Amino acid sequence: SKLSGSIVISTPQEVALTDARKGINMFKKVGVEILGIVENMSYFICDNCDEKHFIFSKDGALREAEKFKIPFLGNIPINKILRHQSDKGLPSIIDNQESEISKKFIEIAKNITQAINH
């Protein structure tokens, strides 16, 4: 069956965005709709100071979405709980639907649904 759409995932730093651009251009060449881009590892919230730290730069995927005129679907922070859940094969939305990380995934899913329906 034909690939009907793609979602590009990138971290915010330039080296990763270079690969994301290649993927976007490849999908455009072969006529696959790009539903949007998600920024992974966007920031880290420190356990001690509770502030966001933008370790890998800030808003790189958002700028790419604007440049390519594709939807920005959302961002996912670096998160220890998510890593533990992933290591156990336990989706965060199933483990704790009310957690901040689950809310991020729900927001992204809603944005994907909106992109599909446009």
Rosetta blueprint (number, residue, H / E / L):
1 S L
2 K L
3 L L
4 S L
5 G L
6 S E
7 I E
8 V E
9 I E
10 S E
11 T L
12 P L
13 Q L
14 E H
15 V H
16 A H
17 L H
18 T H
19 D H
20 A H
21 R H
22 K H
23 G H
24 I H
25 N H
26 M H
27 F H
28 K H
29 K H
30 V L
31 G L
32 V L
33 E L
34 I E
35 L E
36 G E
37 I E
38 V E
39 E E
40 N E
41 M E
42 S E
43 Y E
44 F E
45 I E
46 C L
47 D L
48 N L
49 C L
50 D L
51 E L
52 K E
53 H E
54 F L
55 I L
56 F L
57 S L
58 K L
59 D L
60 G H
61 A H
62 L H
63 R H
64 E H
65 A H
66 E H
67 K H
68 F H
69 K L
70 I L
71 P L
72 F E
73 L E
74 G E
75 N E
76 I E
77 P E
78 I E
79 N L
80 K H
81 I H
82 L H
83 R H
84 H H
85 Q H
86 S H
87 D H
88 K H
89 G L
90 L L
91 P L
92 S H
93 I H
94 I H
95 D H
96 N L
97 Q L
98 E L
99 S L
100 E H
101 I H
102 S H
103 K H
104 K H
105 F H
106 I H
107 E H
108 I H
109 A H
110 K H
111 N H
112 I H
113 T H
114 Q H
115 A H
116 I H
117 N L
118 H L
